[in-house]
Amino acid sequence: MSKLDIINEVANKTGITKTKAGIAVETVLESLKRALAHGEHVELRGLSVHNVRPRRVRAGSTLPAMPKLPYKSNLNQEKLRRAVAEVAAEESRRAN
């Protein structure tokens, strides 16, 4: 069920406009969010209980840095730059 479904249900049950029902539903949800943000306990009898609890701190895993691998190109740097420039120019022409 989405927020829109709740708004439609409120509008149908109460006979108010969807705009006013939307304002009412949004007000209720904002109140719930604000209460939870302030660490308050929220209990909707027969539906749900919400409260915010601090989580335990977990140690993150950091991966070791990858070692630099020796790499030798068959192309020299100037040939490589020209090849990249040609590909970029060709893609630019295709885009236009």
C-alpha positions as CSV (number, residue, x, y, z in Angstrom):
1,M,0.0,0.0,0.0
2,S,1.4,3.4,-1.0
3,K,0.9,6.8,0.5
4,L,-1.5,7.6,-2.4
5,D,-3.6,4.5,-1.5
6,I,-3.9,5.8,2.1
7,I,-4.9,9.2,0.9
8,N,-7.6,7.8,-1.4
9,E,-8.9,5.6,1.4
10,V,-9.1,8.6,3.8
11,A,-10.8,10.7,1.1
12,N,-13.3,7.9,0.4
13,K,-14.1,7.1,4.1
14,T,-14.4,10.7,5.2
15,G,-15.9,12.4,2.2
16,I,-13.2,15.1,2.2
17,T,-11.3,16.1,-0.9
18,K,-8.1,14.2,-1.9
19,T,-6.2,17.4,-1.4
20,K,-7.3,17.7,2.2
21,A,-6.8,14.0,2.8
22,G,-3.3,14.3,1.4
23,I,-2.5,17.2,3.8
24,A,-3.9,15.1,6.7
25,V,-1.9,12.0,5.8
26,E,1.3,14.0,5.3
27,T,0.8,15.8,8.6
28,V,0.5,12.5,10.4
29,L,3.5,11.0,8.7
30,E,5.6,14.1,9.4
31,S,4.6,14.0,13.0
32,L,5.7,10.4,13.2
33,K,9.1,11.2,11.5
34,R,9.7,14.1,13.8
35,A,8.9,12.1,16.9
36,L,11.3,9.3,15.8
37,A,14.0,11.8,14.9
38,H,13.8,13.1,18.5
39,G,14.2,9.6,19.8
40,E,10.5,9.3,21.0
41,H,8.7,6.0,21.3
42,V,5.8,5.8,18.8
43,E,3.0,3.3,19.3
44,L,0.0,2.8,17.1
45,R,-2.2,0.4,19.0
46,G,-3.2,-2.6,16.9
47,L,-0.7,-1.7,14.1
48,S,2.9,-1.1,15.1
49,V,5.4,0.1,17.6
50,H,8.4,2.2,16.5
51,N,11.4,3.4,18.4
52,V,14.9,4.3,17.4
53,R,17.7,2.5,19.1
54,P,21.4,3.2,18.7
55,R,23.2,0.6,16.7
56,R,26.4,-1.0,17.8
57,V,29.5,0.2,16.1
58,R,30.9,-2.3,13.6
59,A,34.4,-2.3,12.4
60,G,34.6,-1.7,8.7
61,S,36.8,-3.7,6.5
62,T,39.4,-1.9,4.5
63,L,40.9,-3.6,1.6
64,P,44.6,-3.4,1.1
65,A,45.7,-1.1,-1.7
66,M,46.3,-3.0,-4.9
67,P,50.0,-3.1,-5.8
68,K,51.1,-1.4,-9.0
69,L,51.6,-3.9,-11.7
70,P,54.4,-3.4,-14.2
71,Y,52.8,-2.6,-17.5
72,K,54.5,-1.9,-20.7
73,S,52.5,-0.7,-23.7
74,N,53.4,-1.8,-27.2
75,L,52.5,1.7,-28.3
76,N,54.5,4.7,-27.3
77,Q,52.8,7.5,-25.5
78,E,52.4,9.8,-28.5
79,K,50.8,7.0,-30.6
80,L,48.5,6.2,-27.8
81,R,47.4,9.9,-27.4
82,R,46.7,10.2,-31.2
83,A,44.7,7.0,-31.2
84,V,42.6,8.2,-28.3
85,A,42.1,11.6,-29.9
86,E,41.0,9.9,-33.2
87,V,38.4,7.7,-31.4
88,A,37.1,10.7,-29.5
89,A,36.8,12.7,-32.7
90,E,35.0,9.9,-34.4
91,E,32.5,9.6,-31.6
92,S,32.0,13.3,-31.6
93,R,31.2,13.2,-35.4
94,R,28.7,10.4,-34.9
95,A,26.9,12.3,-32.1
96,N,26.4,15.3,-34.3
